C-alpha cells in the first residue's frame, strides 16, 4: 500500500503538469500572456503592418521577431499575443532606411500600420541624355512621352522625349523670345498626346502656339484669332482638337479645325461671361461667376451651356486671380490671390462651404480617391479630410491635420503614390514624410543635390520621381524609382 502512494503522487503530478502545460499552450494560442509583474495571465494585443518593401525585419522592444512567429497574409504581417502597454516597434530591411514608432498596445485590439514606406539609403539615379538647359518637365498622357522646356542664353525651345523609342527631338526653338506663363498656366498636352499648346513673349507681344508632335507644324493661335487675347488654354476633354481659354472675364471654346480657309481666322465660341476662374474635371467645366460669386458647371461639349449651380452660398474674397481646383461637383477648392483657401464639401450637409486657411496658402492637391486635400504654404503643410477615414490612424471628416512646420522655405509639395506620404523640397534636399501622427512622424531624406532642384515631380502611375537638377551653368533631368514596385503576390 505504501509503495502505491509514490506512484499515485507521480501520476497526479504528471496529470497536473499536463494540465498546466496544455492550459498554458491554449492560453498562449488564444493570445494570453503571463505577466510576471502582475502574476496573472493577460489577454494580449496584436500588431498588423504592411510595408514597402515587403521583405522586412521587425523588432519589438529591440527584440527581433522570428520569421516563424510572423503570420503573413499576402504583403501584410500580424504579430499576436503582445502584452498590453507601451512598446517600441522597428521595421528595417537591408539597404533601406529604418521606420520606428512607440505605440500603446491594448488588450484584444490590433494596432494597425498599413502604410509603412522605407526609402532606400542610396538610390540608383537614372539620367536622361540631351536634357541640358532643361528648366521644366511636363509629362504627357502617354507614360513614356514627355516634353521639356529649354532656356539657354538668347534661345528657348520645347523638346520631346520618348523613353521607349529613345527619341529625343526639338519641336520648337527660337532666339530672343521667352515663355509667358501666367498664374496657373503650363505647357498643355492634348488628351491624345499629339499636340502641345504653350505661350511665348516676342517683342512685347504674347503669342499662344500650338505644335503638332507628329507633323511638327506650328500654329500661332494668337495671330489666327486676330482680335482676341488668349490666356490659360486647356484642351477640351470632350471635343477633339478643341481648346478652352480665357480672354479677360470671358470663357471661349476654340475648335482648331474650324477655319476651312487658310486666310480665314479661327472663330472662337463664347461660352460664359463674367467669370473669375475656371477649371475642368472629367467632362465638365466649372466656373466662378463675378456677378454673384457662385459656382456653376456645364458639359465641356455644350455649345450653349446649361449653367447648373453647385453651392447655394456665394464665395467671399474672390477676384480675377482666384484659382479654382476641382475634383468633382462635390469637392471643390478655391484659392484667393492672398492665399485664403475655401472649400466646398457637399458631403457636409449643414455647412458645405468653409474656410480652411485665412491666408498664405500657395497650393492645393487632391488625393487620387478624393478623400483628402493637401494644402501648403511656404513654411507649413496640412491635410484636410474630406471624408471619414476608418483605417488606423482614424481621421474624422472635416478635420485638418498639420503635417509639418518649417523655419526654412519648402517647395514642390505633393502627394506620393499611396497618398499617405508627402514629398517636399527644402533647399537642396528632397524629403518624404508620413501622415501617421501616432508618436512621431517618420521623415526621410530621399536625395540630396548640391543646389536646390529646378523642379521635382512625382509620377505616381510609374512609381517614379523626376528631378530637374541645377548644375550651375546648365541642368539635367534625372529620376529615381520610388516607391518600390511590389508584386501583389510577392512571397
Helices and strands as residue ranges (DSSP letters): H 2-29, E 32-35, E 40-43, E 45-52, E 57-60, E 63-64, G 67-69, E 71-73, E 76-82, E 85-92, E 99-105, E 110-117, E 126-128, E 134-139, E 145-152, E 155-162, E 167-175, E 178-179, E 188-189, E 195-202, E 205-212, E 218-220, H 221-225, E 231-235, E 242-247, E 250-255, E 269-272, E 275-281, E 284-289, E 295-299, E 308-309, E 323-328, E 331-335, E 341-345, E 353-357, E 363-366, E 372-376, E 380-385, E 399-405, E 411-415, E 421-426, E 429-434, E 443-448, E 455-459, G 460-462, E 464-470, E 475-481
